[in-house]
Amino acid sequence: MSKSTLSFDLKPADLSPKP
């Protein structure tokens, strides 16, 4: 779960829905 939070904090756009 830590990795998930880190990824979101570092790259919130990465989690965004891509086309």
C-alpha positions in Angstrom: 0.0 0.0 0.0 3.0 2.3 0.7 4.1 2.0 -3.0 0.6 2.9 -4.2 0.6 6.1 -2.1 4.1 7.0 -3.1 3.3 6.6 -6.8 0.2 8.7 -6.4 2.1 11.4 -4.5 5.0 11.5 -7.0 2.9 11.0 -10.1 -0.8 11.7 -9.7 -1.2 12.1 -13.4 0.1 8.5 -13.9 -2.9 7.2 -12.1 -5.2 9.3 -14.2 -7.3 7.5 -16.8 -5.3 7.5 -20.1 -7.0 7.4 -23.6 
